[in-house]
Amino acid sequence: MAASPVFPPGELNDVEILDRINERFAELEASVSPVPLLDARISELDRLVKAIIMQRGGESLEINVDEHFPQVRLAEAGIIISEHDENDSPLKFPTISGKEFESEVSKLSRRRSSFDPPKMDTITEKVLDTQTKEYYRFGESTWDLFLFIGTGALGPLGSCQTFVLAVVNVIMQIVFVGIAWYNFLEPEVDERSILDALRWRRSSGHALSEYDAQSQTSLAERVCSLDKSLHISGLQVSLLDNIRKYVKPDAVGFEAVFTGQMLCLVALVCWYLMVAKEINHALALHRGIMALPRGPTKIISRENPFTLVTHYRFLSIPYRRKVISSFLLAYRLFAACLLIYVGTFFLVYTVNVTELILNAVALGIILDIDDLLFDALATTPGRHLVNCMDPLPMKSFPRFRGADVKSLISSCLIPGGTFMVFFLMLAPMVTTLTEVSQAMCGGNMNFVWTADKRNVILMAPTTGTVTGDISDGIRTQAFVEAEKTLDSAFAGAVYSVWLPDVRDLSDSAILSLEETVDFFNPQCTDIGDQEPMLNYLREVIGNESIAGCADARPYCTSVTRMPGFGHDGGKGYTARMLCPDTCECWDPAGKLSNVEGCPVGPGRPCWRKSEFQEILAARTCVEPEAEELRQEPAWASWVASIQAFGQLPGELRGKNEALLLAQAMWDHGCAFGDNLTAMNVAWGSCFGWSQHFDWDFKTVEHFCPETCACDISRAGNSACPRPLGRTCEQLNRCVLHNETYFCTGDYEDSIGALKHCALKPRARKS
């Protein structure tokens, strides 16, 4: 039998090699099947030949089939091989010439040499490129088993179960992508977090209300020290702890390399590799299916002659299954792209290092759902089928110098995508984390603050250690100043008032608005001429060009609705509070009548001033008539101010009554009260305006001592005139002559001594 050609193994795939081996074994079995029958006859023939040769005196020739045969010419010897039968008749064999024998031996040698293994070449790039073949091995995956639905191999129930597993796989991936899409595409820490950190730092972080008296530290100090004893600001502590573990701002040397940023890069690369593996499997399965011949679905079984293991092989597949494979590939590629997208955000925006590791593992689980479903729920025949399926051959991708297109694309996309994510997402994320940490714990932290009733920021340094609104304005500047301030520079603060001790800050926090105004301006002087109050004056009025109280004088008549600093935003109140001297708060008969914000009233600084007492002593207890009052500039100014109040826009209480009051004061002088009462208009009293009015003007007892009954009960608690230091009631026994009071019992009889007791009134300011 002619020897079959031997094919180099490198030119065939595994399936073809096994087929060739089976065919070759069949040929060998057919060739050697007569050997057992001929063995005995050949042995007997050998014995007879030797016996005949010995009888005739010939020589014995031994032939080694493994060596080259000598040219023996047996025909020349004329040997006749015979075997005697019962009749002793010779049995003649045909004569074999030497050339014929050599030819047969040569054929046997060639046939024998055809069974030798082929000569192996040295592996080179060209050899390996020529011999490399691509094929797809079926794996334990729901997607691989899905292609056998309806082939008859799985059975109806097995096909239904496999279909359900595929649907469950799709649903679980959709659920994960949906959750990630709607929850993880926005970072937990962003630009808003920086503002939130500043808002917390400049409100609660250094607030006096959160000051810890035991450790003598602010809340910000305790948070930045990661104080676990805090019962509040737990979110800030957790966020700061995560940021420090992620960024490691204090790490030096080799430790500075192993940050959360590096862990995120490693997790991203691993995630991209897992997705690339899934894409490669999906493409390989589809390419293998498309490479099969078209025809009815045909799967054959065969037994490996070496291992005696049964294998299954696809011989052909119909067009509709190739279409199904295309749809399956499209879904797997689409799902992979979505998972790459949401997975990237999922990993980059995870700040907690521990959660970052867990999230990376979770992503791998989501990608391997098909394998998990197969391992847990696939039918036993289905497992056996995919495990015993022969690989599917496929057309190779183009290759160049040892590298194929698929590996080159993956090798470029994965590092390129990782670098792009780093520069566009991860690096800005780390910058934001650093800024949040700096906003929470940067700069000087050893201080606390509070705002008094005037809305003035008061600050004090803290001395312990730990085992509001952030809109642009003076408060922000005060915080920035405090964060940069050293202990020795507290006195030079220009945006806040520093108190020597936190206890003073606590004491000031319980003061009322009037008490706070009095406490910080005990002399009733213009404190708005110097910083930091000058900056507050500029801030409230909204004019940075104001150089002092003189520039703020126009705002002394502005109406502020209290409480809440309404109507004018607190301009009038602040001007009078910081500039009481300029706004004539101390003059009960001055032209500027609005005193809301002034430290005026019984026992308050402006009424304790010597100028105020001198004005009271300089006015007599004689009440002017209405015509005389109309001639006084101060009275006319008051009437104009009240009338202007009634004409102001906006929601102010008592505007209509103010117009009636102004007219009555102008027409009736000190008798205006009776006129208003007759009109049923509630206006208050000489010593205090009705609370129905949104104003706080000076009262009229200084002009109308008789109408207001400035008796002994009003001494020291009103602006009633006090000539000679006495009340108008006490001066009833005295004689007024030329604006001078003469009282019996207080002067000597001599006229020379009379002049020593005379009181000449001081000219009042117009």
Secondary structure, 3 states (H helix, E strand, C coil): CCCCCCCCHHHCCHHHHHHHHHHHHHHHHHHHCCHHHHHHHHHHHHHHHHHHHHHCCCCCCCCCCCCCCCCCCHHHHCCCCCCCCCCCCCCCCCCCCHHHHHHHHHHHHHHHHCCCCCCCCCCCHHHHHHHCCEEECCCCCHHHHHCCCCCCCCHHHHHHHHHHHHHHHHHHHHHHHHHHHHHCCCCCCCHHHHHHHHHHHHHHHCEHHHCECCCCECHHHHHHCCCCCCCCCHHHHHHHHHHHHHHCCCCCHHHHHCCHHHHHHHHHHHHHHHHHHHHHHHHHHHHHHHHCCECCCEEEEEECCCCCCEEEEEEEECHHHHHHHHHHHHHHHHHHHHHHHHHHHHHHCCCCHHHHHHHHHHHHHHHCHHHHHHHHHCCHHHHHHHHHECCEEECCCCEECCEEHHHHHHHHHHHHHHHHHHHHHHHHHHHHHHHHHHHHHCCCCCEEEEECCCCCEEEEECCCCCCCCCCCCHHHHHHHHHHHCCHHHHHHCCCCEECCCHHHHHHHHCCCHHHHHHHHCCCCCCHHHCCCHHHHHHHHHCCCCCCCHHHHHHHHHCCCECCCCECCCCHHHHHHHHCCCCCCCCCCCCCCCECCCCCCCCCCHHHHCHHHHHHHHHCCCCCCCHHHHHHCHHHHHHHHHHHHHHCCCCCCCCHHHHHHHHHHHHHHHHHHHHHHHHCCCCCEECCEECCCCCCCECCCCCCCCCCCCCCHHHCCCCCCCCHHHCCCCHHHHEEEECCEEEECCCCCCCHHHHHHHCCCCCCCCC
